[in-house]
Amino acid sequence: MEPSPEQSPHHAYPDHWEADVVLRDGGTARIRPITTDDAERLVSFYEQVSDESKYYRFFAPYPRLSDRDVHRFTHHDYVDRVGLAVTIGGEFIGTVRYDRINDQGRPASAPADEAEVAFLVQDAHQGRGVASALLEHIAAVARERGIRRFAAEVLPANNKMIKVFRDAGYTQRRSFEDGSVHLTLDLEPTEKSLAVQRGREQRAEARSVQRLLAPGSVAVIGTGRTPGGVGRTVLRNLLAAGFTGRTYAVNRAFDEGLTTLDGVPAHRSLGEIDEQVDLAVIAVPAHRVPEAVADCGEHGVQGLVVLSAGYAERGSAGRELQRELVRQARSYGMRIIGPNAFGIINTAESVRLNASLAPESPARGRIGLFTQSGAIGIALLSGLHRRGAGLSSFISAGNRADVSGNDFLQYSFEDQDTDVALLYLESLGNPRKFTRLARRTAAVKPVVVVKGARHSGTNPPGHAVPVSRIPDATVSALMRQAGVIRVDTVTEMVDAGLLLAGQPLPAGPRVAILGNSESLGLLTYDACLAEGLRPRPPRDLTTAASPQDFRDALAEALADSTCDAVIVTAIPWVGENGEAETGDGEVLAAALHGAAAGSPAKPVAVVHVEIGGLAEALAAASSTAAPRTRPTTLAAQPSGTSGAPATAPPAAPTEVDAEGTEPPGRIPAYPAAERAVRALAEAVKYAQWRRQAATPGKVPEFLDETTDEPGAAALIDTLLGATPDPRGRPLTHDEARELLGRYGIPVRPTLPAPDPETAVAAAARLGYPVALKTTAPHLRHRADLGGVRLDLADEDALRRAYGEFTELLGKPAELLPVVQSMAPRGVDTVVRASIDAAAGAILSFGLAGAPSELLGDTAHRLVPATDRDAAELIRSIKAAPVLFGWRGSAPVDTPALEELLLRLSRLVDEHPEVVSVALEPVVVAPQGLTVLGASVRLAPPPPRGDLGPRRLPNY
């Protein structure tokens, strides 16, 4: 909202302070600066506030605002005097204001760094978290304007406001003076304040999705008068699923005499409905959607599913229509799934919602599914249905203009009906937030992701989100670090989901293989080795094995303490006449379930070839039951890098059968050994991550004693200057050495050698033996092209090498040669750190040369890295054996390498102006390491949205 011309010209309207937020109950609201145009809104807002709330605000009866009050509360300079308002439908529901003060409490300007703050929230909206959201945003504004503390006077009886300040997590002081409570809050974010903020964000966003998936009433806007069409199809599916709430058909073209359609009330508009509708499914042409959204907003609808197409997938004009759609819906406090969505499903018995185009609602199950593609959603629903798997919830978000995969993770974390979250994603609007949420969710339940559009370098049509330039291999590594199970295809996602939803997690990689086919057992054995598992020799039960033989063998394998999982292979039995028989799949399924039910909880998977009815019988055993047991010792929540652990949601109640015993877990069946083994391997790696996440890594304390953060900060300020170039600047060799040295990263000095005499003088200064290297970009680090000469023992050798340089490679002015003292022999590695605007700072490691540059053998971790991250980083590359004594070579000093990684991680984490660092080569010897080359680039730091106040993205 732009200010009027009367607004102070000295401080432009700060539109970057505008934000959409999710409130505690899941509704949305808009926070924005108050302007001179808001006088009438302010007066109307104040008239709706109770006398008690007015008394708490002004410490005296204050029935109305004077003209002077209105002028003071709507005229701000946006520096020393700032006011923010929370609006819904364009009207105020809450306000906050700060005034900068000096030590005596009088109005002041900078450099005074304290401000008095006061809130007022409309009574009808108290308890929705309005004041808490306002405090986050006004604190961020104050920090931006150089204010470091808030002071507030609160009446002792105003418990709600005192609680807002107390629960915010900021460092605070409290005293009782002159009949009021005097509070002082330090506005520097703390670990506690960040944890509080993210906890509130999680609960609010989860609630906003829960309101969409569990409405008490649904209106389908655009229901056709004749069978067929999108709206009529959704209405039919709602009724077929047995939705437990009220359903309405809405179409402005209905005849006035039409009162029912397909047995539900029919109306021309929402205003004709006697109750407030919770969810509206919009299935009208795009040009009519704004009218429908306005009708929903004016009649209190809580959320929208927009099936209509014609938005960002159609180009720039459609993208602007999509943005306006989101702005309009949020202005009324509504969230949107879509546009161009396929719909949503909730199979909970208390809801039974199928507000989608899926012709058949899936069975109840423990899998939650989110997809950004309607076509992929159809394929996944069909694939899960064919294999007897049930769902807890399903969201097909289409263009995901509002509700996204991040929101689904927030919901899945709390949802007691979901044991596994499956996501098909084509874009990541906020990768930094995604990895944070995925790490927390994966600590209590598996998260399986397929990432589409991996190699296009652009977002799919309709996805108006920032494009990240991170290579797909890096994205995969960062997901793994967060505990996400990253698979390549939707088939693999279903395979993994079935195993994880129906079976306990394996305690290790040891696999028993048994079955009635030696060949199929050997194929399974080979697949296990290829996936890094530790299979035992297959046990061949022979083709004459009966279902009882399978039961006995499975029970024996499950009882074996040296076995962590079992894969059963089965082919049709061969009859007495030599012909193959399909056998009775139900009998074999019952035998396998019987063995599993009476044995220790270990995962079981079945690989079968054309055994009729087996897969169906295994799936039908308990498609909606919880697994037999969940290894709760793995469910500890990692603290990650952002503060105290979040509390895991309470466990879902375990289902029991009529006799009070828990039903057997669903045993997944696979048509190929490779698919079963791959799913099991993912479960093994995930279980290992869970065990490690239970005791997260730490940043060693020694770094605190050997780093100079203030000195580095001062040096960076000096190097960037008072008005830094937004494009940044590379540092010279000496500047990079000085900055890295502040964090205990010594770089071996190099001296320029523009001619032979200077080279000789440099060598004498450094001491022989030396290396002569070119720093020309096309020859840098290219010993294979003659750009590096090593072990030059004396002046004669140096002069000869210099002459060969200039004779073979070019003039000194082109080669830019330098002289450097020799380092101890070792393994050449490369360590890098870079900042991606979307994902944040990333630490990378690999062996120098062909392994990393040609083969892409590089590992990545998010910053800040812990000691465990550093250890895993150097061990996760394929060439890692070279560091640990491969083929009889001496192992190198990996602890020194881990320390280097931690120091670099600390540097880029504490100084976001360091946007890229490359240490190449880093020669790691049996004792110690040497950094021979370093390049550093500084730039003004990109904004850190994850550290600011809560806000919904605007794409």
N, C-alpha and C positions, 0 to 999 in steps of 0.2 A: 504494500500500500504506500503510494508516494505522498509526501507531505505537501501542504499548500505552500504558496509563495511566501506566507508569513513565517515559515520555519526559518530558524537561524541559518544564514548563508555560510556561516563559518564552519559548520560541521554537517556534512551531507547526511542524508537519511541512510542509516546503516542497514541496508537490505540483507546483508549476510547474517544479521541477528534473527531474521525470520526463520521459523522452524515449525514443522508439524511433529507432534509428539503423540505417543500412545499413553493414555491415562491408565490408572490402576484397574479399572473395570473393563479395559479393552477398547473403549471408544477413543477417538482421536480428537485433537484440538490443535489450534494454531497459536503460536506465541509470536508476537511481533512488537516492535517499539510503538509506543503511544505517540501520536502526532496531534497537531493543532486541529485537525479535522475530526477528532474524536470527542469533542465536547458533549454532543447530544448522547453518544453512546455511554460516556462516563456518567452522566446524570441519570440515564435510564438504569444503568447497572447499579448505581448507588441506591436508587429507590427500591430495588428488589432485595437489598441486603437488610437483614433483621436489625432491630435496635440493639440487640445484644452484641452482634458482630461489629456494629458501628462503635459501640462503647469500648470494645476491646481494641479497636483501631485507634481511637482518638482519646481514650481515657476519660471520656465525659459524654453525656448525651449529645448527639450530633445528628439531628434528624435529616438535614439536607445540606448540600454543598452550596457555598456562596459563589458568586461570580468570580471572586478572587481565588477561591479554592480551585474552581474549574480551570481557570487560566493557569494557575501554578501547576496543576497536575497534568496539563496537556502541553505545556511549553517546556521543552528540554533542550539542552545543548549537546546531549549524547556523549558528554565527557564527564562533567562534574554533577550533572543532574540527568538521570535516566529513568524512564518508566517503561515497563513492559506490561502487555495485556495478554490474557488467554482468551481466545474467541472461539465460539461455535456458532455457525450460521451468521457470522458477521457481528455478533453481539458479545460484549464482555461477560465473562463469568469469573474472572479473577484479575487482580493487578498487583504489581510490585513496583517499588520505587526506591532508588537510593539517592542520597545527597552527600557529596564529599564534605568532610568536616576536618577541622584541625584538632590539636590536642585539647583545646578548650571546648570542643563540641560546636564550634561556630562554622558557618559555611566557608569553604576554602576551595582552592584550586591546587593543581599539582605544584610542588612535589608531595603535598599531603596525600597519604596513602590509606586513609580510613574513611569509611562512609557509613552513614546511618541508613538502615533498611527497614521497610515496613510493607506488610502484605494485607490484602483484603480479598476474600473469596466469597462469592455468592453462596448463601446457605444451602441452596438446592444442589450445589456441586461440591460441598465439603465432603471429605471422605473418598474422593476420587483421585487423590494424589496431585491436585492442581498446585498447591503451595510447594510441594516437593519439587515438581518440575520447574516451577518458577525460580526456586532457589538455585537449582543447577544452572539455569540460563543467566540469571542476573549475576551469579558469581563469575561465570565465564566472561560476561561483558565487563565486569569490574576489573578482572585480571587484565583484560585487554587494554583497559584505560589506566593501568598502573595502580589500582587499588588493591591492597593486600589484606585488609581486614574489614569485616562488617561489625557494626555495633547495633544492637536492637534493645528497645525497652518493651517489656511484655508484662501485662498484669498477671499476678500469680494464678488467677482463676482461668487464664487462657491456656489450658493444658494442651489443646490441639496445636497451637503455634509453638509452644515450648517443645513439644515432641518433634515437630518438623525440624527445628534447629538441632535438637539433641541427637536425632537419628541420622543426620546428614553425613556423619563420619568425619567432619572437619575437626581440627584441633580447636577447642573452645574453652573459654573461661566464663564463670558465672558468679554473680554477686547480687545481693539484695540491697537496693538503695531507694529511699524515699517511697516505699510502698510498691515498688515494681522490681521485676527481675531484670538485671542488666546482663546481657549476653554479648560476648565478643567472640567472633569466629575468624580464625586464620583461613584464608581462601586458597592457600596452596594445596593442591590435591594430595591426599594421603592414600596409602594402601587401603585403608578402611573406607574412605569416601568413594574411591573407585569401585570397591567391592559392593558397597551399598547401591551405587548408581547402576551397576550392571545387574545386581539382583533385582532391582525394581524394573529395569528394562526387560529382564527375562520374564518376570511374572506378568507384566503388562502385555508384552507381545504374545506370550502363550495364551493369555486370556482373550486377546483379540482374535486369535485363530479358533479358540474353543467356542467363542460366540458364533462364528461362522459355521462350525461343524455341528453344533448342537442347538439349533434354534427351536423355539417353541412354536413358531408359525413361519410359513413360507408363502410368498406370493410370486407367481410366475407371470412376469409382465411381458406381454407379447404372445400370449397363448392363442393359437390359431382357432378360428371358428370351425374349421374342418379338420379331420384327421390328417396327420403328417405335419411337417414343419418342425423347427427347432423347439419352439415354446411348448407345443402340444406334446412333443416327445418327452420333454423333461417332466411335464405334468403326469404323463402316463407312467414314467419311471418312478416318480415320487409315490404314486398310488400303489404301483406293483411292489415296491419295497416295503410297504406297510408303515410309512412315516407316522410316528406317534403323535406329532403335533397337528396343528390346523393348516390346511392348504387352501389357497385361493388362486383363482384364475383371473388375470387382469388384462384387459385390452380395451382401449378407448373406442374401438370400432364395434364392440358388442352392441347388439340391439338392446334398446332400453328394457324390453320385456324379458331378456334372457337373465335368469337368476342362478342357474346351475350349469356346469359343464363337466362331463365325466363324473358327475356326482359330487362336485365341490362347488362352493359359492363362486359365482362369476360377477365381476364388477368392472366398471368402466375406468375407475381410478382408485387409488389407495384411500382417498378421502371417504369413499363409500363403505369402507370396512370398519366395523364397530370396534376393533381392537388395534393396538399397535403391532405392526408386523415386524418380526425380528430379522428375517432374511428375504431379500428380493433377488430373484433370478431374472436378469434382463435379457430378453431375446427379441429385440427390435432392431431395425436398421440403424446404422451408426448415427445418422443425422437426427434420429429421434431419441437417442440415448440421453442427451442433456435434459430434455423434458422429463424423462422417466426418473433420472437421478434427482432432479429438483423435487418431484412428487414424493420420492422416497425420503429425502432429507426433511421436507416440511412435515412429514407424518411420522417421524421418529424411527425409521428403519435403522437397524444397527449395522448391517453389512450387505454387500452386493456381490453377486457372481455375474459378471458381464460376459455372456457368450458371443455378443455381437462382434463381428470382424470389421475391418476397414480402418485400422489405426496404424500404429508404427510399422506394421508389416507392409504398408502401402507406400512408404517413403516419408519425406520430410513433412509434408502437409498432414499426413496421418499421425506422425509423431507429435506434432503440436496439438492435434485433437486429443491424443492420449494424455498428454500432460495436463490439458485443461480438464479432462475427465477426472484425473486424480485430484487436481486442485478443488474441483467442485465437490467431489465426494468427501474429501477430508474436511472441507469447510463445514460440513454438516456432522462431522464426527464419525463418518463411516469408513470402513476399510473395503478394499476391492480385491477380488480374485479375477484376474483377467486384465484387459479385455481379450477377446479371441480365445476364451477358455473352453475347456471340455466339460468342466463341472467338478463337483465334490461329492464324496460318499463318506458316510459314517455308519458302520455296521453295528454299533453298540445297541443292545437290545432295547435300551431306553430311548433310542433315537430312531434308528433304521431309516437313515436319510440317503436317498439316491437322487441328488439334484444335479444329474449329469446326463450326457447323451449315451452312456453305456446302457445297452438294452437289458442287461441282467446284472443285478446287484451281486457282488461277490459274497461268499460265505464269510461268517465271522472268523477272525483270526488274529494273530499277534503281530502282523506286519503293517507298518505305516508306509504309504507310498506317495511321493511327490514327483511330479514331472512337469517340465516346461514345454512339452510337446503333446498335443492331442493324439497324434498318430502313434507316438511311442507309448502314450498312456493306454490306448486301445490294445496295442500289442502286449503290454505288460499285464493288463487285466486278463486278457485271453490266455496268456501263457500261465499265469498263476492259477486260473480257473481249471485249465486242462490238467494241471498237476495236483489239483485238490487242495491248493493253499488258500487260506482265508486272509482277509485284510481287516485291520482295525479302522483305518481311515485312508482316504485317497483325495489328493488335490491335483488337478491339472490346471496350472496357472496361466497357460497361454503366453501372453506377452509379459507377464509378471511385472506389470507397471507398479504394483504396490506390494501385495503379499508375495513373499519370495521364499526360497529355500531356507534362508536364515530364520524366518518366522516359523517355518515348519520344524526346524530343529528346536527352537524355543518350546514349541508345543510338544514335540515328541519327548523332550527331556522330562516333562511332567506327566505325560499321559500314561496312566497305569494300564491301559489296554494295549499298549505298543511295546513289544520286546525288541523289534528290529526296525530301523528306519532306512528305507531305500529311496534314493534320490537320483533322478535323471536330470542333469543340469546342462544347459547350453551356454550359460554365461554366469559369471560371479560378479554381482554388483558391488559387493564389499568383501573381497577375499580376506582381508585382515580380520573382519568380524566373523566370517565363515569359519576360519580355522580356530578362532577362539571358542565359538559355540560348538563346533564339531568336537574339539578336544574335551569339553565338559560333558557333552552328550555321550561320546564314545566311552567315557569312564564308567557309565552305568548301563549302556546298551549299545549293540553294534550299529554303526552307520556305514552303509554301502553306497558308493557313488559311481555313476557312469557320467563322464564328462564328454558331451558332444561338442562339435566344432572345435576340436583340439588343435588342428593345424591350419585353420583358415586365416588366423591373425585378425579376424573381424568377428563381430557379434552377429548372430543370426538375425534375419529380418524381424522387426518388432521388438527387439531387445535394446531399449535405449539406455544402455549403461556404459560406464567408462570402459574402454578397451585396455586390458592389461597386456603388456609386451613380454610377460614372463613366458619362457619356453614351457611346453607341455611337460617335459621331463622334470622341470623345477616344480611345477604345480603338483605333480604326482608325489614328489619327495616331501613337499610341505604337507600334503594331505596325510601321508604316512606318518609324519611326525606328530600330527594331531590325532592319530589313532583311526583315521578314516580308512575303510577298506575300499581301495580304488580298483575297479575292474574295467575292462575295455568294452564289453558288450552288454546289452540288456539280458542276453541269455545267461552270461556269467553272473549278472546281478541276481537273477531269479535263482540260479543254482546256489549261490552263497546264502541268499536270504532264506531259502527253504531249510538249509542245514542249521543256520544260526537261530532260526525261530523255533525249530523243533527239537534241537539237541543241545546238551550242555557243552560248554567250552572244553577243548582238550587241555590236559595238563602238560602236554609236551608233544614232540614230533614223532613219537614211536608209534608205528602203525602195524596192526596185525591184518593179514589178508587171508581170507578163507573162502572156499567156494567149490563148485563141482566142475570147474573147467580150468585145467592147468594153463592153457593158453591165455585165457582172460585174466587169470591170476598173475601171469608174467607181465602182461600189458599193464596191469595195475601197479605192479612192483616197479617197472621202469618209469611209469608216470610219477610215482612217489619220489624216486631219486631225482628226476628232472625238476621237481618242485621243491627240493631241499628237505624232504621228509626223511625219516629213518625207518624204512619198512623192514619187517621181519620176513624171512622166506615164506612165500605163499603156502598155505596148507591146502592140499588138494583132497577134497572129500570124494572124488571120483564121480562119474556121471550116474552112478547107482545110488548116490546119497538121497536119503528121504528128508522130508521136512523136520523130522525128529533129529536126524543127524545134524542138520543146520542149527537147530536149537541148542543141542549139546555143545557143538563147536563154538558157537557164539557165546554161550554162557561161560565156557572155559576161557576164551580169549578176554572177555570183559573182566573176569576175576583175576587175570594175570597182572601182577603189579608192574611188570615191565612193558605193559602195553597202555598207550594213551588213547587210542581210537581204533575202530575196526571198520574195514571195508569188506562187505560181503559181495561176492560175485556169483551170479546164477545164470545158467542157461537151461533150456528145456531138457527134461529127462528123456533118455532114450529107452523106448519100450523093448519088450522081449523080441518083437519082430524086426528090430533094428531101425524103426522109424521114430523120428523125434516127436515127443509129446509136449504140448504146451504146459501140461500140468495144471494143478489147481493153485493159482496165485494166492487166493485167499487163505488156503491152508498154510502155505509157506509164510505169508505175512503174519498169520497168527503165531506161528512158531517163532519167528524173529522177535515179535513184540513180547512174547512170553519170556524169552531169554533176556531181553533188555530190561523188562520190568523188574525182574528179580536179581539184577546184577548191579554192581557199582556204576554210578552215573558217568558214562563215557559216551562220546559221540559215535553213532553208527550210521553208515551210509551203504546203500545197496546199488550195485551195478548189475543190470539184468539185460538179457537179450531175448526179446520176444517171448516173455512169459506172460500169458494173458491174465489180466486182472491183478497182477502183483502191485504195480504202481498205485492203482486205484485203492487196493486194499490197505496198503501201507499208509496212504494219505487219509483214508477214511477213519483210521483208528482214532484219531483225536486231532482234527484240523483246527479246533478252536481252543484246545487246552494249552495251558502253560507247559513249558518243558518240565521234565521230571524233577530236576533240581537245577538251580542256578548257583554257580560257584561264587557266593557272595563275597568271599575274600578278595575277589578280583575287582569289586565294584568301588573301591576307594576312589575318591575324587582327587585328581592331581591339582596341585595349586597352580600349575602352569607358571606364567611369568607375570601375572597381573594381580596377585594379592592372595587373600585367604581363600581356602577352598569353599566352593559352593556346596550347600547341603543337597545330597541326592534326594530325589523324590521318594516317598514311601513305596515299598514294593507292592505289586499287585497281589491281591489274594489268590492263593492257589486253588484251582478248580478241583473238586472231588466228585467221584461217581456216587451212585446210589448207596453203595456200601461204605462210603466214607473214605475210600482210598483214592489216591491220585491216579488219573488215567495215564496210560503209557504215552511217552512223547511220540510225535509224528516222525517216522523214519523216512528221510528223503530217498527217492529212487532216481537213478540216472541211466540214460541209454548208452553212455560211453564212459569208460574208465577215466579218461583224461578230465572229463567234466567233474566227476565226483572227487577226484584227487585235487583238482584245482580249488574247488570249494573248501575242502578240508584244509588245504595249505593256507588259505586265507584265514580260516578260523584259528589255525595254530599261530600264525603271526599276530593276529589280533589278540589272542589270549596272552601271548608273551608281552605285547604292549600294555595290556591291562595290568599284568603283574608288575611291570616296571613302573607304570604310572601310579601305583599305590604308594610308592616311595620316590617322589620326584627328585630329579637332580638339583644341585645347588651351584651357585657361583662361589668359587673358593674365596675365603677371606683374605688370602695373601694379595689378591688384586687391589684391595683397599689400601694396602700399605705401599704399593709400588706404582701407583698411578697418580698422575697430577691433573685431576679434572679441572681445577680453577686455572692452572697454567695453560692447559690446552684450550680452554674456552677463551682466554684472553688472546692467545695466539691466533685462533680462528677469527675472532673479531677484527684483529689487526689485518690479517690477510684478506678478509672479505672487504674491509673498508666500511665507511659510514653509509655509502649507497651502493650495495653490492649489485653486480650484474645478475639479473634473473637467470641468465644462462650458466652462471657459475664460472669458475676458472680452475685450470690445472695448476698444481703446485710444482715448483722446481724441485730438483733432486734434494737440495739442501733444505728447502722448506718442508718437504715430505719427511725427511730424516728427523727434523726437529719435532714435528707434530707426533710422529709415531714414537719417538723417544719418550714423550711425555707419558706414554702408556707402556713403557718397558719393552718396546719393540725396536731393538737396535738394527739399523740398516748399514751394512758394510759400505764405507765411503768409496766413491769413485771420483777420480780427478780427470778433467778434460785433457786430451792429448791432441791438439790441433796440428802438431808437427813432431818429428822424432825427438828433438831436443827436449821439448816439454814432456813427452812421454817418459824419457829417461829420468828427468827430474822428478816426475810424479812417482815413478817406481822407487827411486831412492828414498823418497819421503815415506812411502808406504811399506817398503821392505820387500825383498824378493822371497819367494817366487810370486809373480803377478800374472794377471790375465789381461789381455788386450781385447776389447770388445767394441763393436760398432753399435751406436744407438740409433742408426737410421731405421725408420719404421719398417722398411721392407726386409731388413736383415736382423732386426732385434731378436735375440734369443734363438738365432738360427745357426748353430754350430755346424749343421750339415751343409750350409752354403758358404762356410768359411768365415762367418761373421764373428766367431769367437776363437781366440787362441789361448790355450791354457798352459800352466806350468812353465812360464818363461823364467828361467832360473837366474839369468844375469843380463847385463846390458847388451851383449852381443845378440843373444837370443831375441831380446825385445826389438832391437833395430832390424834384425832379419824379418821378424814377423810384421813389423810396421811396413817395411818395403814390400813384402808380399801382399799385404792389405791393399796398399795404394795401387800396386801393379794389377792385381786381379779384380778388385771390386770398385775402384773409383778414387776420386780425389778426397782428401781429408775433409773438405768442406761438405761433401756429400755423405761421407760415412760417419762423421761426428764421433770419432773414436774416443774411448775413455780407458783408463788404466785402473785396475782394482786388484787388491791383494787376494791371493788364493785362499779359498775356504777348504776345510777338511772335506775329504771325499764322502759322498753319501748319495741319497736318492733325491733327485730333483722333483719338487712338488710346486704347486701353485695354490695360493690362498687368496680368495677374493671376497669382498663385501660390496653390496650395492643396494640402493634403495629404489623400490618400485612404488610409484605413487599410490597404487591400490593395495598391494600386499604388504608393504613395509620393507624393513631391512632384511636382507637375505645373506647368509654366510655360505660360501661355497669352497669345496676342496677337491683336488684331483692331482694326479701325477702330471708333471709338466710334459709338454710335447704331444706326441701322437695319442696317448691314451685319452687325454681330455679334449684335445683340439680335433682329432680325427674321429675317434670312436665315441666321443661324448660321455666318457666315463667320469662323471663329476657328481658329487653328492652335495645336498643343500639342506640347510636348516634355517628356521626363522630366528631372528635376533630379538631378545637376548638369549644367548645359548648357555646352557648349564654344563656342568662337567660331564654329565651323561650324554648330552647332545654332542659335545666335542669328541668324546670317545667313539660314539656311534658314527659320527661323520667320517672319520678316517678309516673306519672298518667297513663302511657300507659301499665303497667303490669296488668294482670287480677286480681291480689290480691291487687291492689291499695286501695280498700275500707278499708282494715285493717289499713291504715295510716290515714284515715279520719273519725274515730269514728264508725267503723263497730259494729253493735249489741250493741250499747250503751257504747263502750269503749271510752276513752279520745283520741281526735285527737292528733297526734304527731306533733313535730315542723318541718313541711316540709320546711319552709324557711331556717332553719339551714341545712337541707339535701341538698337543692338546692345549698346553698353556698359551701358545701363540694364538690359537683360534679363540680362546676365551678373552685374551687381551684385545684382539681386533673387534670381537663382538661387543665388548664393553665400550670401546672407543666410538663405534658408530651408533650404539644405543644411547650413550650420554650426549653425543654431539650429532644431531640429525643433519647439520650442515655438511658433514662428511658424506657425500652422496655416492662416492665410489672409491674403493681401494683395491689395488691389485699388487700382491707381493709375489714376484716371479723373477727368478726362481727362488724357492726356499729350499736350500740343501740341508737335508736331515741326515746327520751322521750318527754313528753308534753312540756318540756322546755329544749332545747338544745339536744346535742347528744354526744356520747362517742365512739371513735375508740378504740376497745379493742385489735385488732390484725392487723398487717400489714406485708406484704411481698413485697419486691421490688427487681427487677433484672435490672442490668445495662449491657449494651453491646455497642460496637461501633455502631453508628446509621446507619441504612440502607440508601442507597442513595434516595434522593427525586427528582425523575425525573420531577415532576410537577413544581419544582422551578427553574430548569435549563433552558437553551435555548431551543427553539423549535427544535424538532427532531421527525422523524417518527420512530416507533418501528421496531426493527429487531428481529424476532422470529426464 
